[in-house]
Amino acid sequence: MTLREEREALEHQTLSPYAAYASASKGRRRPMEPCAIRTCYQRDVDRIVHSKAFRRLMHKTQVFLRPEGDHYRTRMTHTLEVARISRTIARGLRLNEDLAEAVALGHDLGHTPFGHAGERLLNEILPEGFRHNEQSLRVVDRLESGGEGLNLCYEVRRGILCHTGPDTAETLEGQIVRIADKIAYINHDIDDAMRGNIIYPMDIPLDVSQILGFDHSGRINTLTADVIQASQGQDRVQQSPACREAMAKLRAFMFEAVYHNPVAKGEESKAQDMLARLFEYYQKEPDKLPPDFQDIRFREGVDRAVCDYIAGMTDNYALEKYSEAFIPFAWAVK
């Protein structure tokens, strides 16, 4: 018996009947020889972590555009926080931690530069719209590995697609990531907003703090424990009514005080104008797209290729490409 088979057998012995067992996966789009060491979900974790799209998350904005300071979140740190919360909830419910981790690590691979400002801009430009969850699935299915994609398991792919939007993942592990994503971003956005002096601890509604806690770790602990308690023995992942309502109120407060705050979001229009000009530039000059995107151009059209290229950019790379296209280089006679 291989190490993978031992692990698969252990899952059947220790996990909840509601868990997604690796041995029962619906499989991959293209057949792969099973790994002797890792289950299919463990293998997907590794395939995501070693991808180029995952590494780029380090240099993509979460909420604050190009903040001055070493401790503001990026899309990478957000992803890691979601992964940790997801594993904790999965462990508490005796669900498959490896599947929850794989979905969490892949859920934002398709996010644009400059956070949701970039997403809104591409959604305005493209006739069919742009949604980062759909782009994340496209990254793992089509764009990574030289156009071959990562060939992930069905359950991981569905979890990535359904972490936001109208559809709900079939697996409880995928449903965990949907809630863990909200727990993570609301609370770390509060932390970053306080670091930037956008809000202060006393600004948070008192009735929310009385339910969820008065500091960062207290809120995350309360919300995480609540999901575990409310979902025990259930065929779905859920929150208690009290925590769900408190988190909704906290989210509404964040939209008013932070997400629409002119200090925090003052540079968004500049970022959107820059991406719009870049999009138009590559529409007119598609030969200047990198070789990896030429196949997409000819198979799926110029707009699709330009969208994939821009969506995959980091903040700094977008600035660099904008400078190359629109800002004259200095020169000197030698």
Disulfide bonds with the S-S distance in Angstrom:
none
